[in-house]
Amino acid sequence: MTQHCGFAAIIGAPNAGKSTLVNALVGSKVAIVSPKVQTTRMAVRGVALDGDVQIVFVDTPGIFKPRRRLDRAMVNAAWAGAGDADAVVLLADAAELRANPKGRAADDTHAIVAALKKDNRKVALALNKIDGMKRTDLLPLAQQLSSEGVFEDIFMISALKGDGIADLKGWVARRMPEGPWLYPADQAADIPSRLLAAEVTREKIYLRLHDELPYASMVETEKWEERKDGSVKIDQTIYVQREGQKAIVLGKGGATVKLIGEMARKELEEIFQRRVHLFLFVKVSENWAEQREHYREMGLEFPEE
């Protein structure tokens, strides 16, 4: 049986549901998910099989008009993921585009379409979050986007419920070049364990504090110690930009950071299938988003001015 293997990038505006889609396509959690936009900061690779085809799905950061250095690094990572891919899927939040045709998500999506057109790139369009939408609302939206001339195919999906996922996966699989698989059949993700552990903790911070804490935090795995009993001891630092944010993360008597640690530890034990001893420390670093070494830890290229 001839094997096929290649890369498929999922791109789109912030909060279109890219991480949820990649997790659905892979069949297990490889990318962190939260209600906040711009949760994904780097390109995360999830590995899926479709018959004799191995697909490496690249979950990219949301593409939007960047303002800060970190924004630029994230957008650069997204376009780099698309540029290197054998197939590209543009994911759009159909419900949001229909409800707010002049909103930020619509602006970002149309800007992505314009960039693809300029690059003469043919991609698939996946209209996400269609559950609850009327067909009479969906079809005009699909026709409007189809008229741009950059889409080979259009899929109506719900990444959360799994609707339309198999058809989209089949479209991607047919575009993977012939070649040996890059990963073992049972591997679902390609992300270093230290980085994955930091991402899981960051997800728990977002889930617990998404109303209170802006995008002023990052997590670094400072220490990874293999224990003789098979467990692992992980020390992580949560960086915030101000003392007030440190107080929010710590919570009264350290209750909030303890809860975040418990949530992260439970998930990490599921992922790594062993006991995890997780220790979290909170530090104030006003300019962490301007420091080159932190970008390396996040898996991002440091954008020069």
DOKOLLUM-8704 format. One record per residue: x, y, z of N, C-alpha, C in turn. Coordinates in steps of 0.05 Angstrom, whole numbers, plus 5000, padded with zeros to 4 digits. Layout:
// DOKOLLUM-8704
XYZXYZXYZ
...
//
This chain:
// DOKOLLUM-8704
501749765000500050005000501850255000
501350434981502950674979502050875000
504050975014503451165035503551455025
501951625036501951915030502252065057
503552285056503952445080504452735072
503252915087503753205082502653375104
502853635099502053835119499553995109
497754045128495354195122495054415143
495054665134494854895153491954985155
491155025180488555145186488955435193
488055615176488355905181485656035184
485656285195483156425198483456655218
481356805220481357035239481356925268
482057085287481956995315479156895323
479056685338476556575349474756445329
475856365306474256225286473655935294
475355835313475055565322477155375311
479555485304481655325292482655095310
483055155335484054955354482054735358
479454815361477354615364477254435339
477554555315477554395290479854205289
482254295295484554115294484253885314
483253945338482753735357480753525346
478653625332476653455321477753285298
479453405281480553265259482553045268
484053105289486052925300484652705317
482452775330481052585346482052585375
483752775382484552805410485553085414
485953165439486653445444489653495439
490253665420493053735415493454035417
491254185416491454485417489754585439
490654795453489154905475486855075464
484655075480482155205471481255375494
480355625488479055785509477155985495
475356105511473456295498474856555489
477356605497478656845489479656825460
479657045446480957045420483957045423
485356965402488256965401489456785423
488156565430489256385450491656245439
491556155414493756015402495956215394
498356165404500556355398502556245378
502655985375504655865358503355655341
504655555320503555345304503855075318
501654945323501654685337500954475317
502454255316502054045297500553805309
498253735297496753505304496853305282
497153045289497552835269495052665266
493952635242491552485237492052285214
490452065215490651855194488051845179
488151805153485851755136486551535116
486051295124486951065108489951045107
491151055083494051045080495351315081
493751525088494651795087495151895116
497552005121498052145146498052445141
496352585156496052875153497153015178
498953195174499953355197498453625196
496453655213494853905214496354105230
496654345219498054565233495954765242
495554775269493754975281495355235284
494555445269496055695268494755905286
496256105295495056325309493156475290
491156615302489356775286490756995271
489757045247490957255230489257515233
490557725241489157975245491158205240
490258445243492058675239493758715264
496358645263497958655288498658935297
498758965324499459225336502059205352
502358975366504758945383506658745371
509058725382511058535372510058255374
508758185396507657915399505557855378
503858055372501958025350503357955324
505458105318506858065292508057785291
509157695314510357425315508257215310
505857245321503757055318502757045289
502257285277501257295250503357185230
505957245235508157135218508156835220
507656725244507656435247505356305232
503056445231500756345217501256325187
502256545176502856555147505056365139
507056325157509156135152508055855150
506255795168504955525168503455475142
502055685133500555655108502455635084
504655785084506555775062507855515058
508255365080509655105079507854875074
505154925074503254705074502654595046
501854335045500954215020498054285014
496554335035493754415033493154625054
491354805048490655025067487555035069
486655055093483755095099483355365113
481755535101481055785114478455735129
478655765156476355725173475155995180
472556005177471056255183468756205201
468256385220465956365238463456465223
461956275212459656345195457656505211
457056425235455056565251455856855256
458456905262459357175267459357345241
460257225219460257375194457457455185
455557275191452757335183451557555202
452157535228451057725247452357995245
454958005239456458255239458158275213
456858325190458358325165460358545163
460258745180462258965180464058955206
463858735221465358705246468258635241
469758605263472658545262473258275249
471558075256472057805244471757815214
469757965205469257985176471558135163
472558345175474758505164477258325162
477858175184480258005184479957785163
477557665161477157445141477557545113
476357785107476657895080479557975074
480958055094483858125090485457875084
484757645097486157395091485557305063
482957325055482157255028483757425007
483957685012485457854994488357774992
489557695015492357615015492757354999
490857165002490956914987490656964957
488857144951488457214922490957334910
492257514925494657634916496857434912
496857224929498857014927498156794907
495756824895494756634876494556354888
493656344913493456084928490655984928
490355734921487655604922487455444948
485255484962484855364988481955264990
481455125013478655055019477555245039
474955295038473655465058471855285075
472155315101470455175120468855375136
466255375132464555555147463755415173
464755515195464455385221462155505237
461455355258459355445277456655475263
455955275245453455295230451055195245
451555055268449254945284447455185292
444955155286443055365294442555565272
444255565251443955755229442055645208
440455815196438655735174440255715148
439355525132440655485106440355735088
438155875092437756125076439756345084
440856325108442956515117445756425107
446156155107448756045100449356065070
447456015054447956005025448956275013
447656495020448656755010451456815019
452156735044454856775054456856615039
456156365034457856185018458256284990
456156384978456256484950457956734949
457656914969459157164969462157104971
462956914989465756844992466856694968
465156524957465856364934466556544910
465256764908465756944885468557074885
469957044908472657154909474656994891
473856744885475556584866477956454878
478156434904480556304916479856024928
477355944928476555704942476055474922
477455254926477055014910474454874918
473854884944471454754955470554894980
468054874986466955005010465454785027
466054785053464954595071463354745093
461054635100459454735123459954555146
461154655168461854475190461154595217
461154415237461154495265463454345278
465654485283468054355295467354245322
465554385336464854305364463254045363
461354015345459653785344460553565325
462553635308463653435290462253415263
460253595258458753585233460653675210
460653515188462153585164465153545166
466053445189469053415193470153195174
468752975171469752755154470152835125
468252995115468553085087470953275083
471253455103473553635102476153485103
476353295122478753125125479352975099
477252875086477652735060478752915039
477853165038478853355018481853405023
482553435048485353485055487053235048
486053005055487552755050488252715020
486352785003486752754974488952934964
489753134979491853324970494553264983
494853054998497352985010499152834990
501652924987503452794967504252514976
505152354956506152084962508752104978
509051934998511451935014511051795040
513151715054512951565079511751745101
510451615120509451755143511751875160
511252105171513252245187513152165216
510852055225510551995254509451705257
509851585280508651325286505551345284
504251125278501351125274499851225299
500951175323499451245347500251525359
501851675344502651945354500652155345
499552315363497452505357498452795355
500852845365501753125365504853135363
505753365352508653415351509153675364
509653665390510253905406511853805430
514153935436515853855458514253845484
514853645501513353615526513453855544
515753995545515954235562514154455552
513954475526512254685514509354615517
508654355513505954265516504954315545
506754255564506054295593505454595598
507054775586506655055590504055145577
503455035554500955105540498455025556
498654785568496354685584495854875608
497954955621497655135644496555405634
497455505611496455755601493555735594
492655505584489855475578488255495604
489155375625487655385651487555665662
489655825658489656105666487456245651
487356205625485356335608482556255616
482155995620479455895627478556005654
480356035673479656125700479456425702
481056565686481356855690480757015664
479256905645479057035619477557305620
476057355641474757615644476457825658
478457725674479957905691482757965681
483957775667486757795659486957835629
488158065620488558105591490857925581
491657975556493757815545496457905555
496657885582499157985594500557765608
499857515602501157295616502457095596
504556965605505756745591506756545611
507056305603508056085621510555965609
512555925626514955795617515455555636
516155325623517055095639519955135645
520555195670523355255677524955005683
523654795694525054565703523354315697
524654105687523253855682525053635694
524153505715525853315729524453035729
525852845717524852575717525452445744
523452335757523752205783524151895779
525451775799526051485798523551325798
521351425810518851275812517251295786
518351425765516951455740515251705737
515051855759513552115758515352335748
514252565743515852795734515153035751
517253185758516853435773517253665753
515253845751515354065732515154325748
517054505744516954775755516254965732
514255125736513455325716513255605728
513955805711513656075719511456205702
509556335716507556495702508456785702
508956895679509857175677507457355672
507257565688505157775683506658045682
505158255674506558515669506358715692
504358665711504058855733503458705759
503958845781503458725808500558655811
498758835801495858785803495058525790
496358455767495758205753496857965769
499058005782500157795799498157725821
497057925833495057885854492657735844
491757795819489457655807490157355803
492557295793493357015788493656865814
494756995834495156855859492456805873
490757015873488156985887488557005917
486357015931486457055961487756805973
489956865987491356646001492556445982
492956525956494056345936492056145925
489456185930487355995922487155965892
487356185878486956175848489256015835
491756085842493955945829493955655836
493055585860492855305869490855155852
488555285847486455155830487455125801
488855325790489955315763491955075762
493555055783495554835784494254565785
492054535800490654285802489454205775
488154405762486954355736489054265715
491354405715493454345696494654075702
495154015728496453765735494753525726
492053545731490253325723490453265693
490453485678490553435648493253335640
495353435652498053345645498453045652
497252955674497452675681495952505660
493752605650492252455629493952445603
495252675596496852685572499252505573
500752525596503352385598503052105610
500552045620500051775631501951705654
502351905671503951855695503552075715
504552035739504152245760505752495753
504552715758505952975753505853135779
508253235787508453425809508953695797
506853865798507054125785507254355805
509254525802509654755820509655005803
507855195811507455445796508555675812
509955855798510956095810510056335793
509456555805508456795791510457015793
511357125770513257345771512257575754
513057815762512358055747514758125729
514258145703516258235684514858415664
515158675668513658875653514058845623
516458765614517158765586517558485575
516258285587516858015577516157985547
514158135537513358115509515358245490
517458365501519558495484522158345486
522258115500524757975505524957725488
527157715473527657515453527357225464
528557175488528656905499525856785504
523956955510521156865515519856765489
520556885467519356805442520356525434
522856475440523956205435522555995451
521956065477520455885494517655835484
516456035471513756005461513655875433
516055815422516155695395515655895373
516256145378515756355358518456485350
518556585325520756745316520457025328
522757145337522657415348522757615325
520557775321520457955299522158205305
523958265287525558505291523858745284
524558975294522959215288523059285258
//
